[in-house]
Amino acid sequence: MQEEYKHLSFEREELSNDRRPRDMTLPRADRGDIKAHAQRLMSGLSTAAKAALNQPNASSDGFILKLNYIGSLDFAHLHAHGVQFLSQEGKQMCVVFSDERGLATFMNHLELLGLSDSALTYRQILEALEGIDNWTAEDRSSWAIKNIGLPNQEKFLLDVELWPVETSKHPKRLALCNSFESWLASESVKNIDKVSLDSLLLYRLEATKVQAELLLNHRDVRLVDLTPKTGISYQQLNVDIEDIPRNIAPPPDKAARVCILDSGINTNHPLLKSSIGTSESFLKNPSPNEDDSGHGTAVAGIALYGDIEACLSSNYWSPQLWLLSGKILYKDPHGETVFDIDTIETTLIHAVEYFHKEYNCRIFNLSIGNLNSPYDGRHIRGIAYILDNLARKLDVLFIVSAGNFGGSESPQIPANSWKAEYPGYLIDDASVIIDPAPALNVLTVGSLARHNSNFDEQRYPEINALSPASENQPSPFTRHGPSVRGAIKPEIVAPGGNLASPMRHADSQWKQDKRGLGVLTLHNEFVGRTLLKEISGTSFAAPYVTHLAGRLLNEYPDASANLLRAMLVNHCNLPHECVSTFTETERKQYSKSNNNRELPREIAGYGAIDEDALYRSSDNTVLIYSEDVIEDDTHHFFELPLPASFLRRGNATREIRVTLAHTPAVRTTRLDYTATRINFRLVKGSSLEEVQLHFNKLTKDDYETRNDDAAPNRTVSSQIRDKGTVQSSYWKFQRRNPDEKWFVVVTRQDRDWGKALSMEKEAYALVVTATDRENMEANLYVEIREIVRVRQQARGRVRQ
């Protein structure tokens, strides 16, 4: 049996280079007859302004205009033409605000554009414009409004997002809120709640259909949406368990605390009660200790024990984490598990800040999803935006579920059978991830199947129901990414259950049968022999990762959320079964049509976590890590402490894994979303001096910028991984050269609009694992530790 050791920390080289800027010249639009172009734009502006005047509004001096453009548009200088940038709403579309005076300036500049001899500043902005329109009711309608429609009730709740003018405390924002709230009162629209953040202004309103139409045409409204629907569905199951220990020992006093934000936890459950740190309700009425839904207790059981089937098999129950329960969902009189009438965003902010302040909680599990908010490929909003902000502000790790896909009626998916149409629908537009899964500063978890035989198939010889997926294939209900600009989502998959299609009844194969196909967890209504139940859903894959994250924090209590994310993803492998789920032809066709993206990764991300080396290194698998801060437009260099024995020329498989995580500021009004980009490259060279020449701004004329070396040996390209805030890849080698040196180069670049939102020094975590499994004599840990020690001593002497 191999020895196990604490993972090693290491430091970057003292050298820090200024980043090489890209040589970019924005192309100007070739308009030909510029006078005709200007006249067309003036006509569009006049029509849009007249339409805006007929829209309801809270203040009469503002216009919202939609600008379509070609090529690139200089958002920073739009104000020179009398309009203020509000938001980028599509690849070639932005929204601007203007008052009467600004509108006159805009029209005047368009007139000057048509004059060949006019001295017009920022002329290229107007040349790039393709058309001018106003923001319409169609634009304001969310996916849920378009696909589900308004509720068929006299009065109903809506989430109404206004254009986030200025920042949350700015006088213009306050004036907008006051004016809008006065308008609501004048129209008898009930104001339930409000969230005002720098790039999110959201109201929860009670309205009639007539009032909803007014909101959909309101000049100041950005988006009208149905209120969140959690989408929780599960099958309860009584499990015959007679010998469960009744007095489980509590976790160690200093064990990590994980918070379950859900429907509450039954704190009296025999397998939970010794591990409950506190239980609080963030609702108005229900008791914090009640879990009438059962969802929270089921999630908590997996978060506490991980693989409950393994615990049951050995009858060994040893909690290593403290559970904190935050009740944010409850069961309504109709049996639905729902959010409070206040916005879920407000509730989450309150709950997370409470548990962080009072209990120093660092890890939060949110197995919730808004079925009414599938990611549209454009803006991140709602719960996801709140989590991204809280993750950065508080340095906490959120683990969220990808959401469950229960089929679609328009279009009909599956049309005939889950089994017959699996796995094709897994990548359909209808099964895209739902809020808050697209959030970038969190870990999103999809689901893998574990079992494929339901109760009837186990008991009867006849064919009753067949499951589409086998062990380690994507669960038939899991949802797919990507997120913003192609960021990998979900990042991780874990066991979450399966479903089966009835096979003996005509026209019923689209129905779901989950009995016996889920994961084992705890029953909220335990009596006698009902301590356990089985259940399916991505909701129960997420807490498995939460369990691993909590145990990791036990081992490394000073780790940042960035380091926890990086360590977890660094140990992920894409299951072979997830790859083979799709044929080679399907994978190639998808890659060709989607800029070389890998089809299995859209569903399974970086893969499932290999727990063998997660917590400790060994003689032949060694993890080293570093936490640092980096300035804008800068490179950091890390020389990997790889010994000659690892880089030997002999033919044997070796592996290098590199993962980086950071938590940037975000803004909903930009399609880029993240204010700064931090990424890495793995390169080799004879020395640090030689490598840095390829990144130094002063040597850009003589040395080409380096991308990853050994690209054919790499799993995830830099072009794909760079899009996320946790980025990972690994390289497999057969032969190496003991004389070569390997470096990780970390680079930061702020977006122009993001400089004001970003810190002077942004934090990141870097994790590298070296593996040499085929060397039976490997003493890799001792060798790497010695190299790290010698380098630290040398740096110490230099600093003295």
KAPE-V862747 format. One record per helix or strand of 2 or more residues. SS is the DSSP state (H for helix, E for strand). FROM is the first residue (numbers start at 1). LEN is the number of residues. If there is no record, write none. Layout:
SS:FROM:LEN ; SS:FROM:LEN
This chain:
E:4:2 ; E:8:2 ; E:16:3 ; H:34:20 ; E:63:7 ; H:75:7 ; E:84:7 ; E:93:6 ; H:100:14 ; H:123:6 ; E:129:6 ; H:137:4 ; H:143:5 ; E:156:7 ; H:171:16 ; E:190:8 ; E:200:8 ; H:209:8 ; E:221:6 ; E:257:6 ; H:273:3 ; E:276:6 ; H:295:11 ; H:308:7 ; E:322:6 ; E:329:3 ; E:337:3 ; H:344:16 ; E:363:4 ; H:382:13 ; E:397:5 ; E:408:2 ; E:412:2 ; H:418:4 ; H:424:4 ; H:429:3 ; E:443:6 ; H:455:5 ; E:465:3 ; H:484:3 ; E:492:4 ; E:500:3 ; E:519:4 ; E:532:4 ; H:539:17 ; H:561:10 ; E:572:2 ; H:576:5 ; H:584:10 ; H:599:6 ; E:607:3 ; H:611:3 ; E:617:2 ; E:621:11 ; E:634:6 ; E:654:9 ; E:676:10 ; H:688:5 ; H:697:3 ; H:711:3 ; H:718:4 ; E:726:8 ; E:741:10 ; H:752:3 ; E:761:11 ; H:780:20
